Amino acid sequence: MRKIKLKVSEDDDSVAYVSLKNHPTDNEIAKVKTIKRLCDLMNYNGPDIIFDFDENDELIGIEIIGQIQFNSSPSSAGMLIPAVVNCF
């Protein structure tokens, strides 16, 4: 039986992906048919959470985006800003 796996991005430790038990293995091609953002399902304020569904409409993975990094100006270089989703 497959295990639930959590993988944190190597580039940004505020981004993670949870592979559920029915998620394709690393050797299989992941076929995400539909994505749903938590923000689209309910009135939600917080980190962006995205649900991945396969061709059978089964939940196979969850992406969590907790912060985004802005480097656009010298005064804010490297500043981490929480990514907050506002749904109305």
RARARA-V513297 format. One line per field, one symbol per residue. ss: DSSP state (~ for helix, > for strand, _ for the rest). phi: phi as a letter, one per 20 degrees, with the letter a starting at -180 (. if undefined). psi: psi as a letter, one per 20 degrees, with the letter a starting at -180 (. if undefined). A space follows every 50 residues. Layout:
BEGIN
ss=???
phi=???
psi=???
END
This chain:
BEGIN
ss=____>>>>______>>>>>______________>>>>~~~~___>>_>>> >>>_____>>>>>>>_>>>>___~~~__>>>>__>>__
phi=.fdfcdcegfebfedbcdeegefgfgeeefdeeccceggeebfbcrgfcc eddefemefdacdcdebcddcfcgfdgmfedgededdc
psi=pqqpqpppphhojjpqpoprhjqqrhiqppnogqqpqhhihroppaqppp ppqaijkppirpppohqqppkhqhhjpjppppoppop.
END
